[in-house]
Amino acid sequence: MKMVLRIVGGLVAVLVLSGAAAFTWAGSVADARLARPHETHRVDVPVPFPLSREEVEALTQERAQGLDGGAEPLDAQELTAIATQRAQEPPNTCSSRATPAWSATERTWAAG
């Protein structure tokens, strides 16, 4: 009986050691594959940022000057269209307004 237990114990020990070795090997192979840089395609999607209060006021004033008198308030549809149009403009064409930029050190959006 002791002989059978020794054989079974030895087989279990070999199985556990081979499983640990296989796990270590698989982990090192996965780490090696994940350490390589993977190329992906880049797509620049224009994101229409909401217009600031100052921009809405400036647009209202521009509209008032163009209509010779009182200006109607801009509705949400018009504001969305203007924000989308500004998002699709190339970055250097609109120097009159600041574009938001992400500051990784400050973790905030800053005008720049």
Backbone bond lengths (Angstrom), bond angles and torsions (degrees), N, CA, C in turn:
res aa  C-N    CA-C-N  psi(-1)  N-CA   C-N-CA  omega(-1)  CA-C   N-CA-C  phi
1 M - - - 1.438 - - 1.525 111.15 -
2 K 1.332 116.47 -40.69 1.454 120.42 179.27 1.517 110.80 -62.81
3 M 1.314 116.89 -35.08 1.461 121.74 -179.14 1.541 110.27 -65.54
4 V 1.315 116.47 -40.16 1.462 120.92 -179.89 1.532 109.56 -67.12
5 L 1.341 117.56 -42.01 1.451 121.54 178.83 1.529 111.35 -63.38
6 R 1.326 117.00 -39.03 1.457 120.92 177.91 1.534 110.78 -64.55
7 I 1.302 116.75 -40.92 1.466 120.75 -179.71 1.531 109.84 -67.25
8 V 1.325 115.93 -46.22 1.462 120.01 179.21 1.536 110.02 -63.71
9 G 1.304 118.43 -42.87 1.471 122.75 177.31 1.522 111.60 -61.62
10 G 1.319 115.81 -41.31 1.470 120.11 178.06 1.521 111.32 -64.75
11 L 1.332 116.57 -41.74 1.460 120.21 178.26 1.537 111.53 -64.94
12 V 1.320 116.55 -40.28 1.469 120.60 177.92 1.531 109.55 -64.25
13 A 1.332 117.28 -42.45 1.467 120.83 179.47 1.529 110.52 -63.18
14 V 1.346 116.96 -42.86 1.463 120.41 178.40 1.525 110.02 -64.65
15 L 1.309 117.84 -40.08 1.456 122.13 178.92 1.526 111.27 -64.19
16 V 1.328 117.38 -44.08 1.460 121.17 179.07 1.524 110.63 -64.64
17 L 1.335 117.62 -44.30 1.460 121.21 179.77 1.530 111.59 -65.21
18 S 1.323 117.02 -40.15 1.463 118.85 178.91 1.532 110.62 -69.40
19 G 1.318 118.92 -34.98 1.461 122.12 175.37 1.521 111.47 -64.48
20 A 1.329 117.18 -42.89 1.455 121.12 177.82 1.522 110.72 -64.24
21 A 1.339 116.64 -40.90 1.464 120.25 178.09 1.524 110.74 -64.94
22 A 1.319 117.82 -41.90 1.460 121.38 178.76 1.527 110.50 -64.66
23 F 1.313 117.89 -40.27 1.456 121.86 178.91 1.532 110.99 -64.10
24 T 1.335 116.44 -42.81 1.462 121.19 177.85 1.522 111.00 -64.15
25 W 1.320 117.55 -43.63 1.470 121.57 179.12 1.535 110.63 -63.20
26 A 1.334 117.13 -45.25 1.466 120.60 -179.27 1.531 110.78 -63.86
27 G 1.318 117.44 -38.47 1.464 121.05 177.66 1.509 112.35 -64.28
28 S 1.329 116.78 -41.70 1.467 119.15 -179.98 1.530 111.23 -69.00
29 V 1.328 117.90 -36.70 1.469 120.89 176.93 1.532 110.01 -65.73
30 A 1.322 117.32 -42.78 1.464 121.05 179.03 1.527 110.69 -64.45
31 D 1.340 117.57 -42.22 1.462 120.15 178.27 1.525 111.42 -62.81
32 A 1.338 116.93 -39.79 1.464 120.36 179.47 1.525 110.78 -64.99
33 R 1.307 118.11 -39.91 1.467 120.67 179.90 1.523 111.64 -71.77
34 L 1.321 116.94 -36.99 1.461 119.78 -179.14 1.529 112.43 -77.13
35 A 1.326 117.88 -18.50 1.457 121.25 -179.90 1.526 111.95 -75.71
36 R 1.334 117.46 -20.54 1.465 120.61 179.59 1.524 110.18 -75.24
37 P 1.344 117.51 144.09 1.469 118.85 175.96 1.524 110.51 -73.29
38 H 1.302 115.74 138.05 1.459 121.61 179.33 1.520 108.61 -109.15
39 E 1.304 117.08 127.34 1.453 121.83 179.59 1.532 109.96 -82.52
40 T 1.312 114.57 132.19 1.462 120.64 175.62 1.513 107.94 -126.77
41 H 1.301 116.16 163.39 1.458 118.80 177.54 1.522 108.87 -81.33
42 R 1.317 115.62 150.48 1.459 120.73 179.76 1.520 108.59 -112.89
43 V 1.305 115.15 135.04 1.457 121.10 178.50 1.523 107.33 -129.36
44 D 1.316 115.98 125.11 1.460 120.44 175.69 1.524 108.40 -91.97
45 V 1.305 114.98 113.22 1.454 121.17 -179.14 1.524 108.03 -106.02
46 P 1.324 118.15 121.81 1.463 119.04 178.36 1.527 110.42 -69.73
47 V 1.311 115.70 126.14 1.460 120.90 -179.79 1.525 108.09 -107.80
48 P 1.322 117.83 116.07 1.459 118.90 179.91 1.531 110.93 -76.99
49 F 1.337 116.29 103.91 1.454 120.28 177.87 1.532 108.46 -73.09
50 P 1.306 117.54 147.23 1.461 119.14 178.46 1.527 109.98 -61.46
51 L 1.315 115.65 144.57 1.457 119.93 178.78 1.525 109.07 -72.54
52 S 1.332 114.76 140.59 1.464 118.66 178.57 1.530 109.27 -74.30
53 R 1.308 115.18 167.22 1.464 120.98 -179.77 1.534 110.03 -61.20
54 E 1.341 116.60 -38.74 1.463 120.90 179.84 1.532 110.62 -65.42
55 E 1.334 117.07 -40.04 1.463 120.18 179.18 1.528 111.24 -66.06
56 V 1.318 116.85 -39.95 1.472 120.06 178.39 1.526 109.75 -64.54
57 E 1.342 116.98 -42.02 1.462 119.88 178.23 1.523 110.85 -64.34
58 A 1.345 117.63 -41.58 1.465 120.69 178.89 1.534 110.60 -63.60
59 L 1.326 117.38 -41.14 1.465 120.21 178.02 1.523 111.32 -64.83
60 T 1.329 116.69 -38.10 1.460 120.47 178.29 1.527 110.30 -65.30
61 Q 1.339 116.98 -40.58 1.459 120.38 178.40 1.525 111.21 -66.64
62 E 1.321 117.42 -41.26 1.468 121.11 177.07 1.523 110.29 -60.92
63 R 1.313 115.29 -41.43 1.463 119.80 179.81 1.519 110.67 -66.78
64 A 1.347 116.79 -38.07 1.466 120.86 179.45 1.521 110.58 -65.53
65 Q 1.319 117.71 -38.42 1.460 120.78 179.06 1.526 110.57 -67.61
66 G 1.317 116.73 -35.89 1.454 120.67 -179.31 1.514 113.57 -74.77
67 L 1.332 117.71 -23.36 1.463 121.01 -177.22 1.519 113.48 -99.40
68 D 1.333 118.00 3.10 1.466 122.10 179.49 1.523 111.51 54.29
69 G 1.272 115.91 61.35 1.457 118.58 177.12 1.509 111.43 143.50
70 G 1.320 114.26 -144.09 1.456 119.98 -176.95 1.520 112.49 -68.60
71 A 1.293 115.42 140.78 1.462 120.88 -179.96 1.512 109.05 -106.84
72 E 1.298 114.34 138.50 1.460 118.83 174.82 1.523 108.05 -77.17
73 P 1.326 118.15 146.24 1.465 119.03 178.72 1.532 110.73 -66.69
74 L 1.307 115.05 146.40 1.460 120.59 178.78 1.519 109.24 -73.54
75 D 1.321 116.76 133.65 1.456 118.94 178.14 1.538 109.42 -88.63
76 A 1.322 115.80 171.31 1.470 121.58 -175.10 1.520 112.03 -61.75
77 Q 1.312 117.46 -34.01 1.463 121.02 -179.03 1.526 110.81 -66.05
78 E 1.341 116.47 -42.31 1.459 120.31 178.50 1.520 111.47 -67.62
79 L 1.341 116.97 -40.17 1.455 120.42 178.64 1.523 111.47 -64.53
80 T 1.323 117.18 -39.53 1.463 121.09 177.73 1.521 110.57 -65.19
81 A 1.327 117.02 -40.77 1.468 120.43 178.75 1.518 111.05 -63.84
82 I 1.328 117.61 -40.90 1.463 121.24 179.19 1.533 110.30 -66.73
83 A 1.331 117.17 -43.44 1.467 120.38 179.43 1.521 110.78 -63.66
84 T 1.334 117.85 -39.84 1.462 121.04 178.41 1.523 110.73 -66.16
85 Q 1.317 116.76 -41.29 1.470 120.52 178.52 1.527 110.29 -62.17
86 R 1.320 117.29 -42.82 1.468 120.58 179.02 1.526 111.57 -67.55
87 A 1.317 117.90 -32.16 1.461 120.37 178.56 1.514 111.51 -69.52
88 Q 1.334 117.25 -28.93 1.454 121.21 -177.95 1.520 112.73 -87.06
89 E 1.329 118.20 -8.95 1.453 121.23 178.30 1.523 109.52 -70.94
90 P 1.328 117.30 146.31 1.464 118.87 171.87 1.521 109.52 -61.89
91 P 1.336 118.59 150.30 1.455 121.21 -171.92 1.528 115.40 -61.62
92 N 1.323 120.12 -29.33 1.458 120.84 -174.34 1.513 113.68 -91.39
93 T 1.315 119.13 -1.61 1.461 120.10 -175.45 1.513 112.86 -85.68
94 C 1.285 118.04 -16.55 1.468 120.34 -174.71 1.527 109.00 -118.74
95 S 1.316 116.57 80.06 1.456 119.76 -177.22 1.523 112.28 -85.61
96 S 1.333 118.58 -9.06 1.456 120.69 -175.97 1.524 112.55 -78.46
97 R 1.294 118.25 -13.79 1.463 119.37 179.98 1.521 109.54 -131.22
98 A 1.304 116.15 152.13 1.459 121.36 -179.78 1.514 109.66 -82.05
99 T 1.313 115.84 141.91 1.457 120.39 176.02 1.519 108.45 -103.85
100 P 1.319 118.68 138.59 1.454 119.67 -178.17 1.529 111.02 -69.14
101 A 1.314 115.53 143.81 1.456 121.45 178.67 1.516 108.50 -133.97
102 W 1.316 116.31 139.59 1.454 121.16 -178.53 1.509 109.09 -81.88
103 S 1.316 116.71 127.44 1.453 122.20 177.11 1.521 107.40 -103.96
104 A 1.339 115.97 110.22 1.464 119.80 -176.88 1.509 111.19 -70.09
105 T 1.335 117.47 -30.17 1.458 118.72 -179.15 1.512 111.64 -73.84
106 E 1.334 116.49 -38.28 1.463 119.37 -179.74 1.523 112.12 -93.20
107 R 1.326 117.27 -12.34 1.464 123.70 -179.45 1.534 111.13 56.48
108 T 1.331 116.08 42.55 1.458 121.15 179.10 1.517 108.77 -140.47
109 W 1.320 115.51 165.95 1.461 121.54 171.49 1.510 107.10 -90.13
110 A 1.312 115.74 130.41 1.460 119.83 179.52 1.520 108.82 -127.46
111 A 1.309 116.58 145.36 1.461 119.91 176.24 1.521 108.24 -73.88
112 G 1.318 114.90 135.43 1.467 116.41 -178.40 1.473 112.35 -159.46
